[in-house]
Amino acid sequence: MHQSAIVLMVIALTGSAASAFAADPGVKHRQHHQQRRIDEGVRSGELTGQETKDLRKEERGIRQEERAYKSDGKLTRTERKDLHRDLNQASKDIYREKHDDDKRPRAQ
């Protein structure tokens, strides 16, 4: 095998290992699930326009925070815990907004 081929393989393996280390399927799954809950709240009328806007902004902030944490190619235990703490809060916020008395007026 040529030395250049070996170097390319090492680079490819290192890059995929770093990105695999940075990945957290639990975080991605929760983000997707929470986005679905917001969408359901919009469809059902449980969320007003302002509530929807605020919840989506909170979710966007978590995604930005996740990207910043992963920018060095790894997601530390502390960073992962912080993301899950933020996702827990967002989940509570979604529940609270969907179950309060504020409802979007239905179109006639």
DSSP file (Angstrom, degrees, kcal/mol; ACC not computed):
  #  RESIDUE AA STRUCTURE BP1 BP2  ACC     N-H-->O    O-->H-N    N-H-->O    O-->H-N    TCO  KAPPA ALPHA  PHI   PSI    X-CA   Y-CA   Z-CA
    1    1 A M              0   0    0      0, 0.0     2,-0.1     0, 0.0     5,-0.0   0.000 360.0 360.0 360.0 137.8    0.0    0.0    0.0
    2    2 A H     >  -     0   0    0      1,-0.1     4,-1.9     4,-0.0     3,-0.2  -0.380 360.0-121.3 -72.0 151.9    1.3    3.4   -0.8
    3    3 A Q  H  > S+     0   0    0      1,-0.2     4,-2.5     2,-0.2     5,-0.2   0.873 112.9  55.8 -61.7 -38.1    2.1    5.8    2.0
    4    4 A S  H  > S+     0   0    0      1,-0.2     4,-2.2     2,-0.2    -1,-0.2   0.871 106.2  51.1 -64.6 -35.7   -0.4    8.4    0.6
    5    5 A A  H  > S+     0   0    0     -3,-0.2     4,-2.2     2,-0.2    -1,-0.2   0.896 110.3  49.5 -66.6 -39.6   -3.2    5.8    0.7
    6    6 A I  H  X S+     0   0    0     -4,-1.9     4,-2.5     2,-0.2    -2,-0.2   0.918 110.2  50.3 -64.8 -43.7   -2.3    5.0    4.3
    7    7 A V  H  X S+     0   0    0     -4,-2.5     4,-2.5     1,-0.2    -2,-0.2   0.920 110.4  49.9 -60.4 -44.6   -2.3    8.6    5.2
    8    8 A L  H  X S+     0   0    0     -4,-2.2     4,-2.6     1,-0.2    -1,-0.2   0.893 110.6  49.9 -62.7 -40.3   -5.7    9.1    3.6
    9    9 A M  H  X S+     0   0    0     -4,-2.2     4,-2.8     2,-0.2     5,-0.2   0.912 110.6  49.6 -64.2 -42.4   -7.2    6.1    5.4
   10   10 A V  H  X S+     0   0    0     -4,-2.5     4,-2.7     2,-0.2     5,-0.2   0.924 112.1  48.1 -63.2 -43.7   -5.9    7.4    8.8
   11   11 A I  H  X S+     0   0    0     -4,-2.5     4,-2.6     2,-0.2    -2,-0.2   0.932 113.3  47.9 -62.0 -45.5   -7.4   10.8    8.1
   12   12 A A  H  X S+     0   0    0     -4,-2.6     4,-2.3     1,-0.2    -2,-0.2   0.923 114.7  45.3 -62.4 -44.9  -10.7    9.3    7.1
   13   13 A L  H  X S+     0   0    0     -4,-2.8     4,-2.2     2,-0.2    -1,-0.2   0.894 113.7  49.3 -67.3 -39.9  -10.8    7.0   10.1
   14   14 A T  H  X S+     0   0    0     -4,-2.7     4,-2.5    -5,-0.2    -2,-0.2   0.924 112.1  48.6 -64.5 -44.5   -9.8    9.8   12.5
   15   15 A G  H  X S+     0   0    0     -4,-2.6     4,-2.3    -5,-0.2    -2,-0.2   0.911 113.6  45.5 -63.2 -43.4  -12.4   12.1   11.1
   16   16 A S  H  X S+     0   0    0     -4,-2.3     4,-2.2    -5,-0.2    -1,-0.2   0.863 112.8  51.4 -70.5 -34.0  -15.2    9.6   11.3
   17   17 A A  H  X S+     0   0    0     -4,-2.2     4,-2.4    -5,-0.2    -2,-0.2   0.911 110.5  48.8 -67.0 -41.3  -14.2    8.6   14.8
   18   18 A A  H  X S+     0   0    0     -4,-2.5     4,-1.9     1,-0.2    -2,-0.2   0.924 113.8  45.3 -64.6 -43.6  -14.2   12.2   16.0
   19   19 A S  H  X S+     0   0    0     -4,-2.3     4,-1.3     1,-0.2    -1,-0.2   0.864 112.1  52.2 -70.1 -32.8  -17.6   12.8   14.5
   20   20 A A  H  < S+     0   0    0     -4,-2.2    -1,-0.2     1,-0.2    -2,-0.2   0.894 109.2  50.3 -66.5 -38.4  -18.9    9.6   15.9
   21   21 A F  H  < S+     0   0    0     -4,-2.4    54,-0.4     1,-0.2    -2,-0.2   0.877 111.0  49.2 -65.0 -36.8  -17.6   10.6   19.3
   22   22 A A  H  < S+     0   0    0     -4,-1.9    -1,-0.2    51,-0.4    -2,-0.2   0.733  93.3  96.1 -75.5 -22.1  -19.4   14.0   19.0
   23   23 A A     <  -     0   0    0     -4,-1.3    52,-0.1    -5,-0.1     3,-0.1  -0.399  49.5-175.6 -71.6 144.4  -22.7   12.4   18.0
   24   24 A D    >>  -     0   0    0      1,-0.1     4,-1.9    -2,-0.1     3,-0.7  -0.802   8.1-170.4-138.8  95.8  -25.3   11.8   20.6
   25   25 A P  H 3> S+     0   0    0      0, 0.0     4,-2.7     0, 0.0     5,-0.2   0.814  86.5  60.7 -58.5 -30.2  -28.3   10.0   19.2
   26   26 A G  H 3> S+     0   0    0      2,-0.2     4,-2.2     1,-0.2     5,-0.2   0.905 105.5  46.6 -63.0 -41.6  -30.2   10.7   22.4
   27   27 A V  H <> S+     0   0    0     -3,-0.7     4,-2.5     2,-0.2    -1,-0.2   0.938 113.8  47.8 -65.2 -47.4  -30.0   14.4   21.9
   28   28 A K  H  X S+     0   0    0     -4,-1.9     4,-2.5     1,-0.2    -2,-0.2   0.918 112.0  50.1 -60.3 -44.4  -31.0   14.2   18.3
   29   29 A H  H  X S+     0   0    0     -4,-2.7     4,-2.7     1,-0.2    -1,-0.2   0.925 111.6  47.7 -61.1 -45.5  -34.0   11.9   19.1
   30   30 A R  H  X S+     0   0    0     -4,-2.2     4,-2.7     2,-0.2     5,-0.2   0.906 110.9  51.1 -63.9 -41.3  -35.2   14.3   21.8
   31   31 A Q  H  X S+     0   0    0     -4,-2.5     4,-2.2     2,-0.2    -1,-0.2   0.933 112.3  46.6 -61.4 -44.7  -34.9   17.3   19.6
   32   32 A H  H  X S+     0   0    0     -4,-2.5     4,-2.1     2,-0.2    -2,-0.2   0.925 113.2  49.0 -62.8 -45.0  -36.8   15.6   16.8
   33   33 A H  H  X S+     0   0    0     -4,-2.7     4,-2.1     1,-0.2    -2,-0.2   0.905 111.5  48.9 -62.1 -43.1  -39.5   14.4   19.3
   34   34 A Q  H  X S+     0   0    0     -4,-2.7     4,-2.0     2,-0.2    -1,-0.2   0.875 108.9  52.8 -67.6 -36.3  -39.9   17.9   20.8
   35   35 A Q  H  X S+     0   0    0     -4,-2.2     4,-2.5    -5,-0.2    -1,-0.2   0.907 108.8  50.9 -63.4 -40.0  -40.2   19.5   17.4
   36   36 A R  H  X S+     0   0    0     -4,-2.1     4,-2.5     2,-0.2    -2,-0.2   0.892 107.4  53.0 -63.1 -40.1  -43.0   17.0   16.6
   37   37 A R  H  X S+     0   0    0     -4,-2.1     4,-2.0     2,-0.2    -1,-0.2   0.889 109.6  48.8 -63.1 -39.1  -44.7   18.0   19.9
   38   38 A I  H  X S+     0   0    0     -4,-2.0     4,-2.0     2,-0.2    -2,-0.2   0.941 110.8  50.1 -64.9 -46.8  -44.6   21.6   18.9
   39   39 A D  H  X S+     0   0    0     -4,-2.5     4,-2.4     1,-0.2    -2,-0.2   0.895 110.2  50.4 -58.9 -40.9  -46.0   20.8   15.5
   40   40 A E  H  X S+     0   0    0     -4,-2.5     4,-2.5     1,-0.2     6,-0.3   0.889 108.0  53.3 -64.2 -38.6  -48.8   18.8   17.0
   41   41 A G  H  X>S+     0   0    0     -4,-2.0     6,-1.8     2,-0.2     5,-1.0   0.856 109.2  49.1 -64.3 -34.9  -49.6   21.7   19.3
   42   42 A V  H ><5S+     0   0    0     -4,-2.0     3,-0.6     4,-0.2    -2,-0.2   0.951 112.9  46.8 -67.3 -49.4  -49.8   24.1   16.3
   43   43 A R  H 3<5S+     0   0    0     -4,-2.4    -2,-0.2     1,-0.2    -1,-0.2   0.876 114.8  46.3 -61.1 -38.9  -52.2   21.6   14.4
   44   44 A S  H 3<5S-     0   0    0     -4,-2.5    -1,-0.2    -5,-0.2    -2,-0.2   0.643 109.8-120.0 -80.4 -13.9  -54.4   21.1   17.5
   45   45 A G  T <<5S+     0   0    0     -4,-0.8    59,-2.3    -3,-0.6    -3,-0.2   0.519  79.9 122.3  86.0   4.7  -54.6   24.8   18.3
   46   46 A E      < +     0   0    0     -5,-1.0     2,-0.4    -6,-0.3    54,-0.2   0.737  66.6  59.0 -71.6 -21.8  -53.1   24.2   21.8
   47   47 A L  S    S-     0   0    0     -6,-1.8    57,-0.1    -9,-0.1    -2,-0.1  -0.912  76.9-142.4-112.6 133.9  -50.3   26.7   20.9
   48   48 A T     >  -     0   0    0     -2,-0.4     4,-2.4    49,-0.1     5,-0.2  -0.351  34.7-101.3 -78.9 170.3  -50.8   30.3   20.0
   49   49 A G  H  > S+     0   0    0      1,-0.2     4,-2.4     2,-0.2     5,-0.1   0.908 123.5  47.6 -59.3 -43.5  -48.6   31.9   17.4
   50   50 A Q  H  > S+     0   0    0      2,-0.2     4,-2.6     1,-0.2    -1,-0.2   0.897 111.1  50.5 -67.8 -40.2  -46.4   33.6   20.1
   51   51 A E  H  > S+     0   0    0      2,-0.2     4,-2.7     1,-0.2     5,-0.2   0.923 111.6  48.9 -62.1 -42.9  -46.1   30.4   22.1
   52   52 A T  H  X S+     0   0    0     -4,-2.4     4,-2.6     1,-0.2     5,-0.2   0.929 111.3  49.5 -61.7 -45.7  -45.0   28.6   19.0
   53   53 A K  H  X S+     0   0    0     -4,-2.4     4,-1.9     1,-0.2    -2,-0.2   0.922 113.0  46.8 -60.0 -45.2  -42.5   31.3   18.1
   54   54 A D  H  X S+     0   0    0     -4,-2.6     4,-2.0     2,-0.2    -2,-0.2   0.906 113.0  48.3 -65.7 -42.3  -41.0   31.2   21.6
   55   55 A L  H  X S+     0   0    0     -4,-2.7     4,-2.3     1,-0.2    -2,-0.2   0.905 111.8  49.2 -66.5 -40.8  -40.8   27.4   21.8
   56   56 A R  H  X S+     0   0    0     -4,-2.6     4,-2.5    -5,-0.2    -1,-0.2   0.865 109.5  52.8 -66.4 -34.6  -39.1   27.2   18.3
   57   57 A K  H  X S+     0   0    0     -4,-1.9     4,-2.2    -5,-0.2    -1,-0.2   0.904 108.8  50.0 -65.5 -40.3  -36.6   29.9   19.4
   58   58 A E  H  X S+     0   0    0     -4,-2.0     4,-1.7     2,-0.2    -2,-0.2   0.924 111.9  47.6 -63.3 -44.3  -35.8   27.9   22.5
   59   59 A E  H  X S+     0   0    0     -4,-2.3     4,-2.2     1,-0.2    -2,-0.2   0.899 110.3  52.5 -63.0 -41.2  -35.2   24.7   20.4
   60   60 A R  H  X S+     0   0    0     -4,-2.5     4,-2.4     1,-0.2    -1,-0.2   0.902 106.7  53.7 -61.5 -41.3  -33.1   26.7   17.9
   61   61 A G  H  X S+     0   0    0     -4,-2.2     4,-2.3     1,-0.2    -1,-0.2   0.877 107.6  50.4 -60.9 -39.0  -30.9   27.9   20.8
   62   62 A I  H  X S+     0   0    0     -4,-1.7     4,-2.6     2,-0.2    -1,-0.2   0.911 109.8  50.0 -66.7 -41.9  -30.4   24.4   21.9
   63   63 A R  H  X S+     0   0    0     -4,-2.2     4,-2.4     2,-0.2    -2,-0.2   0.899 111.6  48.9 -63.3 -39.2  -29.3   23.3   18.4
   64   64 A Q  H  X S+     0   0    0     -4,-2.4     4,-2.3     2,-0.2    -2,-0.2   0.907 111.1  49.9 -65.7 -41.2  -26.9   26.3   18.2
   65   65 A E  H  X S+     0   0    0     -4,-2.3     4,-2.5     2,-0.2    -2,-0.2   0.911 110.0  51.1 -62.7 -42.2  -25.5   25.3   21.6
   66   66 A E  H  X S+     0   0    0     -4,-2.6     4,-2.3     2,-0.2    -2,-0.2   0.925 109.6  49.7 -61.5 -45.2  -25.0   21.7   20.4
   67   67 A R  H  X S+     0   0    0     -4,-2.4     4,-0.7     1,-0.2    -1,-0.2   0.908 110.9  50.1 -60.5 -41.5  -23.2   22.9   17.3
   68   68 A A  H >< S+     0   0    0     -4,-2.3     3,-0.8     1,-0.2     4,-0.3   0.921 110.9  49.0 -63.7 -43.3  -20.9   25.1   19.4
   69   69 A Y  H >< S+     0   0    0     -4,-2.5     3,-0.6     1,-0.2     5,-0.4   0.887 114.6  45.3 -61.9 -38.8  -20.2   22.2   21.8
   70   70 A K  H >< S+     0   0    0     -4,-2.3     3,-2.5     1,-0.2    -1,-0.2   0.489  83.9  96.9 -84.8  -3.1  -19.4   19.9   18.8
   71   71 A S  T << S+     0   0    0     -3,-0.8    -1,-0.2    -4,-0.7    -2,-0.1   0.748  83.2  51.9 -62.2 -23.0  -17.3   22.4   17.0
   72   72 A D  T <  S-     0   0    0     -3,-0.6    -1,-0.3     2,-0.4    -2,-0.1   0.349 123.0-104.5 -94.0   7.1  -14.1   20.9   18.4
   73   73 A G  S <  S+     0   0    0     -3,-2.5   -51,-0.4     1,-0.2     2,-0.3   0.488  91.8  77.8  88.2   2.9  -15.1   17.4   17.3
   74   74 A K        -     0   0    0     -5,-0.4     2,-0.6   -52,-0.1    -2,-0.4  -0.993  61.1-148.1-144.6 153.6  -16.2   16.1   20.7
   75   75 A L        -     0   0    0    -54,-0.4    -5,-0.1    -2,-0.3    -6,-0.0  -0.957  26.6-147.1-120.2 109.0  -19.1   16.3   23.1
   76   76 A T     >  -     0   0    0     -2,-0.6     4,-2.7    -7,-0.2     5,-0.2  -0.227  25.5-109.0 -74.4 165.4  -17.9   16.1   26.7
   77   77 A R  H  > S+     0   0    0      1,-0.2     4,-2.5     2,-0.2     5,-0.2   0.897 121.5  50.8 -58.7 -41.5  -20.0   14.5   29.4
   78   78 A T  H  > S+     0   0    0      2,-0.2     4,-2.2     1,-0.2    -1,-0.2   0.909 111.0  47.7 -64.9 -42.6  -20.5   17.9   30.9
   79   79 A E  H  > S+     0   0    0      2,-0.2     4,-2.5     1,-0.2    -2,-0.2   0.911 111.8  50.3 -64.8 -42.0  -21.7   19.4   27.6
   80   80 A R  H  X S+     0   0    0     -4,-2.7     4,-2.5     1,-0.2    -2,-0.2   0.920 110.5  49.6 -61.7 -44.5  -24.0   16.4   27.0
   81   81 A K  H  X S+     0   0    0     -4,-2.5     4,-2.2     1,-0.2    -1,-0.2   0.894 110.2  51.3 -61.7 -39.8  -25.5   16.9   30.5
   82   82 A D  H  X S+     0   0    0     -4,-2.2     4,-2.4     2,-0.2    -2,-0.2   0.915 109.5  49.6 -64.2 -43.4  -26.0   20.6   29.8
   83   83 A L  H  X S+     0   0    0     -4,-2.5     4,-2.6     1,-0.2    -2,-0.2   0.921 112.0  47.9 -61.7 -43.5  -27.8   19.8   26.6
   84   84 A H  H  X S+     0   0    0     -4,-2.5     4,-2.4     2,-0.2    -1,-0.2   0.870 110.0  52.5 -66.8 -35.0  -30.1   17.3   28.3
   85   85 A R  H  X S+     0   0    0     -4,-2.2     4,-2.1     2,-0.2    -1,-0.2   0.926 111.7  46.2 -63.5 -44.1  -30.8   19.8   31.1
   86   86 A D  H  X S+     0   0    0     -4,-2.4     4,-2.5     1,-0.2    -2,-0.2   0.892 112.0  50.9 -65.2 -39.6  -31.8   22.4   28.4
   87   87 A L  H  X S+     0   0    0     -4,-2.6     4,-2.4     2,-0.2    -2,-0.2   0.870 107.8  53.7 -65.9 -36.1  -33.9   19.8   26.6
   88   88 A N  H  X S+     0   0    0     -4,-2.4     4,-2.2     2,-0.2    -2,-0.2   0.930 110.4  46.5 -61.3 -45.0  -35.6   18.9   29.9
   89   89 A Q  H  X S+     0   0    0     -4,-2.1     4,-2.4     1,-0.2    -2,-0.2   0.921 112.0  50.2 -64.3 -43.5  -36.5   22.6   30.4
   90   90 A A  H  X S+     0   0    0     -4,-2.5     4,-2.5     1,-0.2    -1,-0.2   0.898 108.9  53.0 -61.6 -40.0  -37.7   22.9   26.8
   91   91 A S  H  X S+     0   0    0     -4,-2.4     4,-2.4     1,-0.2    -1,-0.2   0.916 109.6  48.0 -61.5 -43.5  -39.9   19.8   27.3
   92   92 A K  H  X S+     0   0    0     -4,-2.2     4,-2.9     1,-0.2    -1,-0.2   0.899 111.0  51.6 -62.5 -40.7  -41.4   21.3   30.4
   93   93 A D  H  X S+     0   0    0     -4,-2.4     4,-2.6     2,-0.2     5,-0.2   0.902 109.2  49.9 -63.9 -41.0  -42.0   24.6   28.5
   94   94 A I  H  X S+     0   0    0     -4,-2.5     4,-2.4     2,-0.2    -2,-0.2   0.945 112.8  46.9 -61.9 -47.7  -43.7   22.7   25.7
   95   95 A Y  H  X S+     0   0    0     -4,-2.4     4,-1.7     1,-0.2    -2,-0.2   0.947 112.8  49.1 -58.1 -49.7  -46.0   20.8   28.1
   96   96 A R  H  X S+     0   0    0     -4,-2.9     4,-0.5     1,-0.2    -1,-0.2   0.916 113.7  45.5 -58.8 -45.8  -46.9   24.0   30.0
   97   97 A E  H >< S+     0   0    0     -4,-2.6     3,-0.6     1,-0.2    -1,-0.2   0.870 112.6  50.5 -68.8 -36.0  -47.7   26.0   26.9
   98   98 A K  H 3< S+     0   0    0     -4,-2.4    -1,-0.2    -5,-0.2    -2,-0.2   0.781 116.5  41.8 -71.0 -25.0  -49.8   23.2   25.4
   99   99 A H  H 3< S+     0   0    0     -4,-1.7    -1,-0.2    -5,-0.2    -2,-0.2   0.323  92.5  98.1-108.6   7.3  -51.8   22.7   28.6
  100  100 A D  S << S-     0   0    0     -3,-0.6    -3,-0.0    -4,-0.5    -4,-0.0  -0.262  88.9-101.4 -83.1-178.2  -52.4   26.3   29.6
  101  101 A D  S    S+     0   0    0     -2,-0.1     2,-0.5     2,-0.0    -1,-0.1   0.538  88.6 108.3 -83.1  -5.6  -55.6   28.1   28.8
  102  102 A D        +     0   0    0     -5,-0.1     2,-0.4   -56,-0.1    -2,-0.2  -0.602  46.6 173.7 -75.3 123.9  -54.2   30.0   25.8
  103  103 A K        -     0   0    0     -2,-0.5   -57,-0.2   -56,-0.1   -55,-0.1  -0.967  35.3-114.4-130.9 147.4  -55.6   28.6   22.6
  104  104 A R        -     0   0    0    -59,-2.3   -56,-0.1    -2,-0.4   -57,-0.0  -0.650  43.4-107.3 -77.1 132.5  -55.2   29.7   19.0
  105  105 A P        -     0   0    0      0, 0.0     2,-0.3     0, 0.0    -1,-0.1  -0.360  35.3-120.8 -61.0 137.8  -58.6   30.9   17.7
  106  106 A R        -     0   0    0      1,-0.1     2,-0.2     2,-0.0   -61,-0.0  -0.597  22.7-115.6 -81.6 139.7  -60.0   28.4   15.2
  107  107 A A              0   0    0     -2,-0.3    -1,-0.1     1,-0.1     0, 0.0  -0.516 360.0 360.0 -72.3 140.4  -60.8   29.5   11.7
  108  108 A Q              0   0    0     -2,-0.2    -1,-0.1     0, 0.0    -2,-0.0   0.435 360.0 360.0 -88.3 360.0  -64.4   29.4   10.8
